[in-house]
């Protein structure tokens, strides 16, 4: 198990598990807000096609479903200017 954070909250997950799976297991349903209306968005396809699970991983935008969890990984919601 490794520790990572999402929006400043610490979570534990098996090392190598996808970021999307780790966040869903931790009870996180909304990974980002829709840029147009701010509606909550979360994982849909879980294979990197839809980009609904887009997060910032150590400051870089990436699909959480294509990201492997590692010790100290810092995940955050993508903020859009409206």
C-alpha positions as CSV (number, residue, x, y, z in Angstrom):
1,X,0.0,0.0,0.0
2,X,1.1,3.5,-0.8
3,X,-0.1,7.0,0.3
4,X,-1.3,9.5,-2.2
5,X,-3.4,12.7,-2.0
6,X,-6.5,14.0,-3.8
7,X,-7.3,17.7,-3.3
8,X,-5.1,17.6,-0.1
9,X,-6.9,14.5,1.4
10,X,-4.6,11.5,2.0
11,X,-5.7,8.1,0.7
12,X,-4.1,4.6,0.7
13,X,-4.1,2.4,-2.4
14,X,-2.2,-0.6,-3.7
15,X,0.9,0.5,-5.5
16,X,0.4,0.3,-9.3
17,X,-3.5,0.4,-9.1
18,X,-5.0,2.9,-11.5
19,X,-5.6,6.4,-10.1
20,X,-9.3,6.1,-11.1
21,X,-9.7,2.8,-9.3
22,X,-7.9,4.1,-6.2
23,X,-10.1,7.3,-6.0
24,X,-13.3,5.4,-6.5
25,X,-12.3,2.9,-3.8
26,X,-11.7,5.9,-1.5
27,X,-15.3,7.1,-2.2
28,X,-14.4,9.9,-4.6
29,X,-17.1,10.1,-7.3
30,X,-16.3,13.5,-8.8
31,X,-12.8,13.9,-10.3
32,X,-13.3,17.3,-12.0
33,X,-16.0,19.8,-12.9
34,X,-17.3,20.3,-16.5
35,X,-15.7,23.4,-18.0
36,X,-19.0,24.8,-19.3
37,X,-21.4,24.5,-16.3
38,X,-19.4,23.2,-13.4
39,X,-21.3,19.9,-13.3
40,X,-19.4,17.1,-11.4
41,X,-17.6,14.6,-13.8
42,X,-16.2,11.2,-13.0
43,X,-14.9,8.1,-14.7
44,X,-16.9,6.8,-17.6
45,X,-14.9,4.6,-20.1
46,X,-12.0,3.7,-17.7
47,X,-9.6,3.2,-20.7
48,X,-8.4,6.7,-21.5
49,X,-10.7,7.6,-24.3
50,X,-13.4,9.9,-22.8
51,X,-11.2,12.1,-20.6
52,X,-14.0,12.3,-18.0
53,X,-11.5,11.3,-15.3
54,X,-9.0,14.0,-16.1
55,X,-7.0,15.1,-13.0
56,X,-3.8,16.9,-12.3
57,X,-1.1,14.4,-11.3
58,X,1.8,16.3,-9.7
59,X,0.5,19.4,-11.6
60,X,0.3,17.7,-15.0
61,X,-3.1,16.9,-16.6
62,X,-3.6,13.1,-17.1
63,X,-6.5,10.7,-17.3
64,X,-6.7,9.0,-13.8
65,X,-7.6,5.7,-15.4
66,X,-4.2,5.6,-17.2
67,X,-2.2,6.6,-14.2
68,X,-0.5,4.1,-11.8
69,X,-0.6,5.0,-8.2
70,X,2.7,5.5,-6.5
71,X,3.9,6.7,-3.1
72,X,3.5,10.4,-2.7
73,X,1.4,11.0,-5.8
74,X,-0.4,14.3,-5.5
75,X,-3.7,14.4,-7.4
76,X,-6.0,17.4,-7.8
77,X,-9.1,18.4,-9.6
78,X,-8.6,20.3,-12.8
79,X,-9.8,23.9,-12.4
80,X,-11.5,25.7,-15.3
81,X,-12.0,29.4,-15.6
82,X,-15.6,30.2,-16.3
